[in-house]
């Protein structure tokens, strides 16, 4: 979930960068920090699973709820998010866009790589003091169940920021191209100084500052290859410090709020579930069954990818976990058949957008919680819209692969297909187990991931006889790293969303939407276009938290069914989230498939167009969303 595929320089270790004696010492310090952080991060993932599972068992099996389980899970979650962010930062696995950087002449690339580090260091250096202040203020708050100071939880923010600050400094000190590093630092200092000197000019500009900071500055940093999370954070900090009278401490509070919402605990747990499904052979069994049905037709494995993402989305609810479960199984064979890397990652990203409405989607749960729409109704209404977009993607696959040579591919017998089905049944049953647990009230949408983890573990041990213990620790560390990269973006995006709210932008948007002529059809079309942009810039959950309570009442007033509107909004946000150059979901697909983001830029245009056509069908035919309610 990172730039691992898009930035070779930042991904090099400190020792690799500088072979001198000083470089070796820097490398030892870097590895020491890695050992210090990765172990606790892995342990936190495992502990979160145990804590939530204890909560489920005590409540449903023993009918004696453990009142402190959610509180402990929330405290540990912020530590997991921050330590995971540190692991991702050390591994250079925070998402960044390098399409433009890759176009510059090779001699300039070290400068842009160093600039990405320098900007992130500037953000971390500016926020370390507010983070410490925030943690100190939290010491006066006592948690209700455990009755301990909330500073134990809030301390995760300055600790994580401080560790990333040290790692970033090590990266710059160990840089092989010292001139590029010095030039990058100088650039940040000069531009920062100019912004500070121009500070008195910003406040009179009012909401024009939104364009300057959240369009101009964000766009410049993203295209310069700065990681997305640090881009959002830097722009928000600059806006608060230079264009408002608000204390920058507010940004830390909003990041804390965005990263520690308990519903987001589903992210690392479902990421781990996705890795576990792959490690135990369950994903291979599901994909193998689909491949036995369709692998012998033109573009067959692309159809399998679309179908597998539809099925796996029902298992995990996390797009990162979905892609992590499917891509490693399918991509090697697809490459062997001649598929291009760019087309593979483009289709993977498109299927991520297509399956955003498949329950138990985290976005569905969030939209229900902030708007009051029935989550059960959203779960029911989400199945067909995803299928419609899947059909439009398959139509494009048919067109692109209509001339594929399959002379070397044999068609499996009916017996082979039946055998693949028998092997896949335990894996295919997992989505139904998860949905039943949520519907019957056995577990919440967050807790249900633990049931899936136990089920996958037992299936791997007892049925598939495939549970390599040696992979468990790397899986836990990978889960922490991926989750930290995701959650830091959500935290930074939450801060940016709050700044937009305080500026009055969200209220102005709602007023404009309400005044649109043309009734429900025009309202839905404009909403879709707006949420494509918002999904790209703000990321799904912060955009829903910000605009959901504003837009859903307007939808009801113009006669749009709330479930239908939810499907349109979620699919539109999904398209924005997985569409480059700003859509962070696209970079997640690139990181998981280990394919350079630039490779998929051209192929994804067609798939985005297919998704837009599918979205138009969902807008035009409300029955697709509400026909089974």
C-alpha atoms as one frame of an Amber mdcrd trajectory, in Angstrom:
protein
   0.000   0.000   0.000   2.769   2.333  -0.874   5.308   3.694  -3.182   7.355
   0.527  -3.083   6.737   0.088  -6.768   7.123   3.710  -7.649  10.250   4.973
  -5.961  13.401   2.944  -6.080  15.538   5.497  -4.254  13.387   5.948  -1.141
  12.893   2.200  -0.872  16.635   1.549  -0.566  17.876   0.901   2.941  20.136
   3.377   4.705  23.055   0.975   4.516  22.578   0.545   0.772  22.591   4.284
   0.234  25.911   4.981   1.893  28.566   2.238   2.062  30.946   4.406   4.128
  31.659   3.881   7.829  29.175   6.620   8.682  26.663   4.922   6.392  27.124
   1.621   8.192  26.425   3.301  11.535  23.374   4.976  10.076  22.295   1.598
   8.705  22.671  -0.029  12.120  20.569   2.717  13.689  17.949   2.318  10.970
  17.757  -1.461  11.472  17.568  -0.928  15.229  14.535   1.313  14.795  13.041
  -1.296  12.491  13.392  -4.005  15.119  12.091  -1.640  17.790   8.929  -0.858
  15.827   8.059  -3.913  13.714   7.808  -6.365  16.627   5.387  -4.264  18.709
   3.356  -3.432  15.591   2.969  -7.144  14.792   2.049  -7.904  18.402  -0.580
  -5.139  18.374  -2.302  -6.684  15.352  -2.448 -10.062  17.110  -3.637  -8.522
  20.397  -6.417  -6.601  18.636  -7.703  -9.863  17.148  -7.675 -11.518  20.580
  -9.317  -8.566  22.371 -12.183  -8.316  19.903 -12.653 -12.086  19.825 -12.872
 -12.117  23.612 -15.523  -9.409  23.374 -17.574 -11.461  20.880 -17.319 -14.700
  22.906 -18.090 -13.048  26.245 -21.149 -11.287  24.863 -22.647 -13.935  22.566
 -21.457 -17.238  24.046 -21.287 -16.474  27.784 -23.851 -13.615  27.806 -21.512
 -11.586  30.018 -20.095  -8.640  28.027 -16.559  -7.473  28.793 -17.110  -3.739
  29.174 -13.477  -2.753  28.706 -12.763  -4.666  25.476 -13.789  -1.904  23.056
 -11.961   0.715  25.091  -8.736  -1.298  25.166  -9.085  -2.023  21.455  -9.438
   1.725  20.788  -6.341   2.572  22.851  -4.228  -0.062  21.124  -5.619   0.883
  17.726  -4.054   4.350  17.673  -0.704   2.816  18.622  -1.130   0.271  15.833
  -1.949   3.043  13.347   1.065   5.147  14.294   3.586   2.312  14.591   2.260
   0.926  11.306   2.831   4.350   9.759   6.418   4.258  11.047   6.966   0.808
   9.527   5.504   2.015   6.221   7.679   5.140   6.317  10.833   3.137   6.975
   9.946   0.745   4.139   8.999   3.657   1.834   5.516   2.184   1.578   3.498
   5.380   1.877   1.635   6.014  -1.355   2.954   8.616  -3.767   2.399   9.501
  -7.400   5.474   9.564  -9.619   4.033   9.755 -13.146   5.464  13.241 -13.735
   8.663  12.606 -11.783   9.367   9.629 -14.034   9.220  11.916 -17.076  12.040
  14.205 -15.955  15.605  13.481 -16.977  17.340  10.882 -14.779  19.680  13.438
 -13.229  16.750  15.234 -11.573  15.063  12.189 -10.076  17.286  12.030  -6.953
  16.253  15.631  -6.292  12.529  14.778  -6.384  13.091  11.688  -4.227  14.908
  13.832  -1.676  12.180  16.485  -1.966   9.558  13.888  -1.003  11.541  13.130
   2.152  12.211  16.806   2.887   8.529  17.772   2.664   7.507  14.883   4.901
  10.222  15.945   7.372   8.895  19.500   7.330   5.407  18.260   8.174   6.683
  15.935  10.900   8.917  18.645  12.378   6.067  21.161  12.450   3.600  18.753
  14.068   5.808  17.127  16.722   5.268  19.996  19.200   1.458  20.147  18.734
   1.363  16.344  19.059   3.226  16.512  22.377   0.926  19.297  23.558  -2.116
  17.237  22.554  -0.846  14.204  24.489  -0.162  16.320  27.573  -3.671  17.784
  27.477  -5.178  14.309  27.211  -3.631  13.286  30.543  -6.456  15.090  32.332
  -9.058  12.820  30.695  -9.736   9.441  32.305 -11.139   6.554  30.270 -14.523
   5.378  31.621 -13.979   1.603  31.741 -10.256   1.108  32.408  -9.998   4.354
  34.408  -6.561   5.268  33.093  -5.279   8.527  31.664  -6.098   9.055  28.004
  -2.506  10.226  27.572  -1.524   6.548  27.283  -3.458   6.467  24.036  -2.631
   9.960  22.769   1.116   9.410  23.322   1.080   7.266  20.196   0.930  10.433
  18.060   4.149  12.159  19.210   5.955   8.799  19.454   5.019   7.855  15.877
   5.758  11.314  14.506   9.090  11.402  16.344  10.182   8.005  15.033   9.287
   8.965  11.464  11.210  12.206  11.939  14.344  10.260  12.948  13.951   7.823
  10.041  13.524  10.676   7.560  16.661  12.386   8.845  18.576   9.110   8.491
  17.349   8.828   4.902  18.611  12.301   4.031  21.951  11.863   5.824  22.554
   8.555   4.048  21.622   9.880   0.606  24.201   9.067  -2.069  23.456  12.296
  -3.922  24.294  14.921  -1.297  23.760  17.804  -3.725  20.219  16.639  -4.466
  19.471  16.275  -0.741  20.823  19.756   0.046  18.899  21.261  -2.887  15.670
  19.584  -1.745  16.043  20.827   1.833  16.874  24.306   0.558  13.787  24.272
  -1.669  11.520  23.400   1.256  13.113  26.036   3.507  12.899  28.769   0.868
   9.288  27.992  -0.117   8.290  27.672   3.531   9.920  31.009   4.311   8.151
  32.697   1.395   4.797  31.327   2.579   5.419  32.640   6.091   6.412  36.084
   4.771   3.273  36.147   2.615   1.121  35.122   5.603  -0.586  38.513   6.093
  -1.773  38.383   2.476  -3.684  35.118   2.846  -6.290  35.902   5.500  -8.071
  38.662   3.534  -8.523  36.240   0.607 -11.216  34.221   2.414 -12.276  31.027
   0.652  -9.907  31.709  -2.231  -7.348  30.165   0.117  -9.093  26.827  -0.413
  -7.989  26.902  -4.052  -4.470  28.014  -3.137  -3.841  25.402  -0.435  -6.131
  22.449  -1.199  -5.900  22.582  -4.990  -2.685  24.421  -5.830  -0.413  23.241
  -3.016  -1.864  19.729  -2.861  -1.621  19.348  -6.627   1.979  20.606  -6.729
   3.116  18.272  -3.937   1.282  15.238  -5.334   2.783  15.702  -8.794   6.210
  16.285  -7.225   5.999  12.774  -5.778   5.417  13.659  -2.120   3.534  10.848
  -0.290  -0.222  11.502  -0.253  -0.621  11.495   3.538   2.111  14.085   4.038
   0.734  16.159   1.167  -2.694  16.367   2.814  -1.162  17.071   6.210   1.212
  19.754   4.931  -1.531  21.587   3.020  -3.869  21.531   6.016  -1.171  22.695
   8.431  -0.197  25.532   6.090  -3.842  26.567   5.666  -4.495  26.617   9.417
  -1.246  28.433  10.244  -1.298  31.033   7.463  -4.928  31.577   6.429  -6.804
  31.217   9.751  -6.444  32.132  13.401  -7.005  28.542  14.512  -4.261  26.755
  16.489  -2.402  24.034  14.614  -3.131  21.751  17.564  -6.550  21.323  15.941
  -4.966  19.323  13.113  -3.536  16.782  15.563  -6.930  16.428  17.240  -8.653
  15.830  13.916  -5.984  13.319  12.857  -6.495  11.515  16.143 -10.241  11.467
  15.543  -9.840  10.217  11.986  -7.338   7.464  12.801  -8.824   6.126  16.026
 -12.483   5.699  15.094 -13.198   2.162  16.245 -15.034   1.235  13.052 -11.725
   1.672  11.204 -10.247  -1.151  13.265 -11.847  -3.299  10.587  -9.102  -2.101
   8.205  -6.077  -3.904   9.751  -8.168  -6.916  10.750  -9.618  -7.352   7.279
  -6.185  -6.737   5.725  -4.850  -9.549   7.904  -7.839 -11.709   6.976  -7.076
 -11.121   3.298  -3.443 -12.171   3.788  -4.583 -15.189   5.807  -7.026 -16.243
   3.094  -4.172 -16.175   0.608  -1.726 -17.989   2.914  -4.151 -20.807   3.776
  -5.013 -21.477   0.144  -8.635 -20.337   0.420  -8.240 -17.591  -2.167  -6.488
 -20.029  -4.487  -9.370 -22.471  -4.095 -11.983 -19.828  -4.980  -9.997 -18.450
  -7.870  -9.156 -21.973  -9.044 -12.836 -22.841  -9.262 -13.607 -19.676 -11.241
 -10.596 -20.306 -13.479 -11.805 -23.852 -14.209 -15.082 -22.350 -15.411 -13.696
 -19.449 -17.457  -9.955 -19.896 -17.884 -10.279 -21.447 -21.341 -12.194 -18.550
 -22.938 -10.682 -15.361 -24.366  -9.961 -12.945 -21.547 -11.099 -15.670 -19.166
  -8.699 -14.855 -16.336  -9.753 -11.207 -16.508 -13.344 -12.353 -15.993 -12.069
 -14.451 -13.102 -10.418 -11.348 -11.613 -13.719  -9.437 -11.793 -15.651 -12.359
 -10.275 -13.042 -13.097  -7.607 -13.010  -9.475  -6.432 -16.810  -9.587  -6.225
 -16.651 -12.709  -4.043 -13.695 -11.670  -1.909 -15.198  -8.240  -1.277 -17.965
 -10.024   0.582 -15.333 -11.682   2.745 -13.153  -8.785   3.766 -14.881  -5.450
   3.275 -11.438  -3.845   2.804 -10.291  -3.053  -0.730  -6.632  -3.444   0.205
  -7.365  -6.893   1.628  -9.458  -7.817  -1.410  -6.685  -6.949  -3.826  -4.035
  -8.577  -1.644  -6.035 -11.814  -1.646  -6.641 -11.990  -5.412  -3.710 -10.360
  -7.240  -0.894 -12.706  -6.082  -2.966 -15.726  -7.111  -4.018 -14.586 -10.584
  -1.326 -12.249 -11.870   1.496 -14.790 -12.434  -0.685 -16.920 -14.736  -2.102
 -13.852 -16.491   1.422 -12.579 -17.141   2.403 -16.022 -18.435  -0.440 -15.747
 -20.957   0.932 -12.443 -22.214  -1.121  -9.913 -20.272   0.627  -6.559 -19.844
   1.365  -5.313 -16.336  -0.366  -2.004 -16.955  -3.595  -3.700 -18.018  -3.481
  -5.993 -14.983  -3.133  -3.221 -12.408  -5.705  -1.073 -14.244  -8.303  -3.862
 -14.122  -7.454  -4.607 -10.479  -8.029  -0.951  -9.558 -11.250  -0.865 -11.583
 -12.593  -3.927  -9.779 -11.750  -2.203  -6.491 -14.082   0.643  -7.491 -16.688
  -1.795  -8.837 -16.993  -3.696  -5.561 -17.255  -0.740  -3.151 -20.944  -1.512
  -2.537 -20.486  -5.234  -1.816 -21.304  -5.930   1.857 -19.818  -5.816   4.409
 -18.137  -2.762   2.895 -16.589  -0.407   5.432 -17.970   2.511   3.423 -21.502
   1.059   3.653 -21.160   0.767   7.410 -19.819   4.304   7.697 -22.528   5.831
   5.532 -25.192   4.079   7.596 -23.689   5.263  10.874 -23.422   8.957   9.917
 -26.677   9.326   7.947 -29.057   7.034   9.819 -29.754   4.846   6.781 -30.396
   1.201   7.704 -27.138  -0.750   7.370 -29.176  -3.901   6.683 -30.918  -2.115
   3.781 -27.556  -0.909   2.477 -26.204  -4.463   2.623 -29.206  -5.695   0.638
 -29.074  -2.884  -1.897 -25.323  -3.093  -2.511 -25.164  -6.412  -4.355 -26.771
  -5.554  -7.713 -25.017  -2.206  -8.383 -21.644  -3.922  -8.052 -22.853  -6.612
 -10.452 -23.922  -3.998 -13.021 -20.484  -2.387 -12.982 -18.943  -5.858 -13.204
 -20.920  -6.488 -16.394 -19.668  -3.249 -17.983 -16.077  -4.173 -17.081 -16.559
  -7.641 -18.568 -17.895  -6.082 -21.768 -14.668  -4.091 -22.106 -12.597  -7.199
 -21.296 -14.402  -9.062 -24.095 -13.562  -6.276 -26.540  -9.913  -6.021 -25.533
  -9.229  -9.760 -25.529 -11.420 -10.807 -28.460  -8.304 -11.723 -30.465  -6.392
 -13.542 -27.678  -4.612 -16.737 -28.746  -5.660 -19.650 -26.503  -4.382 -22.487
 -28.644  -2.109 -23.645 -25.804  -4.889 -23.558 -23.173  -6.932 -26.727 -22.674
 -10.554 -26.846 -21.539 -11.054 -28.678 -18.206 -13.446 -31.613 -17.975 -16.704
 -31.556 -16.036 -15.101 -33.791 -13.409 -12.242 -31.327 -12.960 -14.696 -28.455
 -12.540 -16.665 -30.463  -9.978 -13.508 -31.301  -8.068 -12.545 -27.597  -8.028
 -16.004 -26.764  -6.681 -15.715 -29.277  -3.839 -12.308 -27.855  -2.891 -13.661
 -24.286  -3.027 -16.857 -24.850  -0.977 -15.289 -24.044   2.450 -13.790 -20.870
   0.992 -16.994 -19.902  -0.829 -18.912 -20.333   2.437 -16.868 -17.647   4.230
 -18.812 -14.640   2.826 -22.060 -16.215   4.016 -20.595 -16.908   7.469 -19.549
 -13.259   7.792 -22.864 -11.861   6.564 -24.811 -14.179   8.857 -22.733 -13.103
  11.859 -23.525  -9.425  11.171 -27.226  -9.936  10.384 -27.839 -12.209  13.388
 -26.113  -9.801  15.738 -23.314 -12.175  16.713 -20.706  -9.513  16.026 -20.420
  -5.939  14.863 -19.025  -5.066  11.457 -15.631  -4.562  13.107 -15.714  -7.696
  15.256 -16.862  -9.954  12.440 -13.365  -9.909  10.960 -12.163 -11.912  13.973
 -14.743 -14.611  13.191 -13.432 -14.647   9.632  -9.848 -14.951  10.905 -10.734
 -17.899  13.151 -12.704 -19.544  10.337  -9.850 -19.050   7.847  -7.300 -20.354
  10.352  -9.326 -23.491  11.098 -10.033 -24.069   7.402  -6.342 -23.715   6.627
  -5.299 -26.119   9.377  -8.039 -28.749   9.103  -9.233 -28.650   5.497  -6.561
 -27.166   3.255  -3.705 -28.282   5.536  -1.878 -25.098   4.665  -0.950 -22.687
   7.432   2.772 -21.841   7.282   3.634 -20.488  10.733   6.874 -18.987   9.447
   4.786 -16.553   7.397   2.702 -15.411  10.360   5.102 -12.749  11.664   5.786
 -11.210   8.211   2.016 -11.194   7.603   1.429  -9.323  10.861   4.138  -6.774
  10.023   2.768  -6.341   6.503  -0.703  -5.848   7.967   0.616  -3.137  10.290
   2.494  -1.405   7.459  -0.419  -1.444   5.001  -2.841  -0.355   7.708  -0.563
   2.431   8.898  -0.250   3.797   5.356  -4.034   3.712   4.908  -4.867   5.143
   8.318  -2.363   8.007   8.122  -4.003   9.112   4.882  -7.434   8.887   6.528
  -6.170  10.888   9.506  -4.684  13.597   7.296  -7.783  13.619   5.085  -9.987
  13.996   8.169  -8.001  17.058   9.169  -8.377  18.491   5.674 -12.113  17.706
   5.650 -12.525  19.508   8.985 -10.721  22.551   7.597 -13.093  22.587   4.628
 -16.055  22.389   6.990 -14.806  25.305   9.095 -14.322  27.381   5.969 -18.018
  27.030   5.135 -17.262  25.197   1.885 -19.410  22.161   2.737 -22.437  24.323
   3.597 -22.018  26.340   0.400 -21.868  23.123  -1.627 -25.041  21.807  -0.003
 -26.881  25.063  -0.749 -25.820  24.965  -4.395 -26.877  21.336  -4.763 -30.299
  22.066  -3.298 -30.860  24.897  -5.765 -30.112  22.808  -8.869 -32.842  22.791
 -11.555 -34.065  19.540 -13.114 -35.103  17.651  -9.996 -33.828  14.218  -8.978
 -32.007  13.204 -12.216 -29.853  16.341 -12.323 -29.241  16.138  -8.567 -27.996
  12.541  -8.928 -25.737  13.363 -11.881 -24.180  16.385 -10.164 -23.818  14.388
  -6.928 -22.015  11.651  -8.831 -19.602  14.118 -10.431 -18.999  15.851  -7.101
 -18.321  12.618  -5.241 -15.960  11.387  -7.957 -13.860  14.473  -7.195 -14.345
  14.182  -3.434 -13.508  10.479  -3.473 -10.304  11.261  -5.300  -9.230  14.112
  -3.031 -10.639  13.282   0.389 -10.738   9.457   0.393 -14.045   7.670   0.902
 -14.666   7.677   4.641 -13.727  11.328   5.390 -15.818  12.449   2.403 -18.804
  10.488   3.729 -18.348  11.821   7.260 -18.109  15.371   5.923 -20.834  15.451
   3.277 -23.158  12.558   4.135 -25.158  14.365   6.833 -25.489  17.382   4.496
 -26.423  15.659   1.251 -28.753  12.845   2.312 -31.494  15.143   3.673 -31.369
  17.066   0.362 -31.688  13.779  -1.548 -34.834  12.929   0.433 -36.285  16.387
  -0.275 -35.870  16.006  -4.050 -37.408  12.515  -3.977 -34.357  10.252  -4.213
 -34.501   7.035  -2.164 -31.758   7.110   0.460 -30.432   3.637  -0.430 -30.371
   4.516  -4.139 -28.524   7.733  -3.320 -26.074   5.824  -1.131 -25.230   3.455
  -3.998 -24.683   6.340  -6.431 -22.491   8.192  -3.942 -20.421   5.141  -3.004
 -19.826   4.055  -6.602 -18.908   7.615  -7.613 -16.465   7.883  -4.706 -15.041
   4.496  -5.661 -14.349   5.712  -9.182 -12.591   8.783  -7.797 -10.701   6.738
  -5.228  -9.291   4.337  -7.832  -8.741   6.827 -10.661  -5.290   8.397 -11.075
  -3.662  10.819 -10.647  -5.172  11.646  -7.235  -7.041   8.435  -6.388  -5.081
   6.753  -3.606  -6.822   3.418  -4.214  -5.048   3.194  -7.559  -1.686   3.397
  -5.822  -2.824   0.743  -3.379  -3.501  -1.556  -6.341  -0.046  -0.761  -7.747
   1.662  -1.419  -4.418  -0.111  -4.717  -3.795   0.536  -5.974  -7.326   4.094
  -4.530  -7.261   3.586  -2.772 -10.580   4.777   0.766 -11.293   1.827   3.241
 -11.237   2.852   4.754 -14.541   2.262   1.429 -16.328  -1.474   1.497 -15.725
  -2.181   5.152 -16.516  -3.185   4.561 -20.136  -5.069   1.219 -19.780  -7.159
   2.421 -16.834  -8.839   5.124 -18.937 -11.003   2.533 -20.703 -11.895   0.780
 -17.468 -12.849   4.077 -15.806 -15.075   4.805 -18.800 -16.746   1.384 -18.361
 -17.317   2.135 -14.673 -18.873   5.506 -15.526 -21.253   3.788 -17.952 -22.218
   1.318 -15.232 -22.758   4.183 -12.785 -25.008   5.913 -15.338 -27.134   2.752
 -15.529 -27.401   2.615 -11.717 -28.449   6.287 -11.671 -31.051   5.791 -14.388
 -32.592   2.593 -12.930 -33.318   2.963  -9.192 -34.671  -0.600  -9.049 -31.090
  -1.887  -9.253 -30.468  -0.405  -5.797 -33.869  -0.746  -4.120 -35.591  -3.594
  -5.968 -35.019  -6.158  -3.196 -35.657  -3.952  -0.158
